[in-house]
Amino acid sequence: MRLSLRAGERVYVNGAVLRVDRKVSLELLNDATFLLETHVLQAEAATTPLRQLYFAVQALVIDPANADGARELCRTLQAGLLAVVADPEIREGVLGAGRLVEAGRLIEALKLIRGLYAAEAALMAAPSAAPSAAPAPVGAAAPVLRAAPVVSPVHSA
């Protein structure tokens, strides 16, 4: 695997943060888990339920020493999403991401979650997602909850 980085760019490789001072190409000669800086979500940007899930999975990649807490946070966020979202695309994606996380395929889980952002945005923008004064009819799908603030399992670098 070949990575091309610009001056000042960071890459996270097996939990280590590398920053280059000039344009460089790196070749990974064996299996390694890496995350490019452009795919790193900052805690303050985790403003939706799927972004919070992404942030928790990302913590497993960036800070493997604290994986237990981040993995438990992933499970909690996944369960919360599944409890309130009826959209089949999002549900299948969240379940798939959970399976990938449990299998240790973290980068694939991150890609899957990122791919669900558009569906989540459409769902959250839909009139039914907005709070209303009238109660929902019996048997209606539960509305999508707005995101709560995220408590970072890792410190921002």
N, C-alpha and C positions, 0 to 999 in steps of 0.2 A: 504494500500500500504506500503510495507516494502522496505526501502532503506538501503543498506550496503555501508558504506564509509570507505576509508582508511585514515590513519593519514595524516593530512594536506590537505585533499580533501575538495572542496567546493561544496555546492549545493545551488541553488537559489530557494527559496520557497516564492511564492506570492510577489516577488520583494525584499525580504530580502536575504542577503548573509550570509550563515552559513558556518563556517570552523571548522572542528573537529580536535582535537589534538591527537586523538588515533583512532584505529579501532573501529567503532561503527555501530550499526544498529538503524535506526529510523523507527518508524511506524507512518504513517500519518493516523489519525483516521477519518478525514473528507475530503471533496473535497479541493484540493489545486493544484495550478499550480506550478510545479517544473521543474527545468532543472539541470541535472548533469553537473559538470564541464567538463567532457569528451565530452559533446555535445556543449560546448560554443565555438563559432567561434570568434577569435580575429579580430579586424578591419583590420590589415595588411594581414590577410588570405582571406579576401573577394575580391578575385582577378578575379572572373568571375561574369557574370550577376546573375546566380542562387545563388551563395554564397553571393552576395550583398543583394538579396531578403531574404535569410536566416538570414543574419545579422540584417536586418530591423525587421523581425518578432521576432527574438531573443530579440531585444531591447524592444519589447512590454512585454515580459516575465520578463526580468531583471529589467526594469525601468518603471513600470506601471504609475508612476507619470507623465511621459513625453510621454504618449501613443499617444496623438494627432499628434505630429510631426512624430513619428515612423509609425503610421498608414498611414499618408499621403505619407510618403516615400515608404511604401509598395505598395500603389496604383500606384505611379509614376513608380516604378521599374517594376511592373506587366505590366502596359501599354506599357512601353518601350520594354519589352521582347516580348509581343504579337505582337508588331509592326514589329519586325524583324525576329522572329523565325517561320518557317513554319513546323517544325517537330511536328507531331500530339501528340506524347507522351509528349513532353515538354510543348506544348500548353495546353493540357488537364490537366497536372500536375499543371501548373501555375494558370490556371483558378480554379482548385480544391483547391489549397492552398489559393487563394484569398477568395473563399467562406468560407473556414475554419476560416480564420482570421476574416472575417466579423461576423462569428457566435461565435467568442471568443474561438475557439478550436485551440489555438496557438500551443500546443505541437504536435497535429496531423498535422498541417500545416508544422511544422519544419521537421517531419518525412517524409512527402510527398516530400518536397523540397530536403532533403538529398538523397532520393531515385532517384532523377533525375540527380544527379551529373555525373553518368557514361554516360548517354545519352548526356549530355552537353559536356563532355570531348570528346566523339566520334565525335560530331558535330563540335566542335572547331578544332579538329585535321584533319578533312576532308579537302582535297585540295580545295574544293569550299569555305571554310571559310576563306582561306588566301586571302589577298588583291591581286588583279591582275591589270595589266596595261590595259587589254581589258575590255570594258564595258560589263555588263551582257546582255544577249539577252532579248528582250522584252518578258514579261510574266514569266521570271525566278524568282525563289524565292529570296527574299532578303537575303544577307549573314548575318551570326551572327556577331554582333559587339563585339569587344574585350571590356573587362571591363574597366571602368574609375575608378580612385581612389575613395574610399568611405570616406564620411565625417561621422564620428560616431555621432549618436544622443545621445549616452551615453558615459561616460568616462570609459576607461578600468580600471578594478580593479587590 
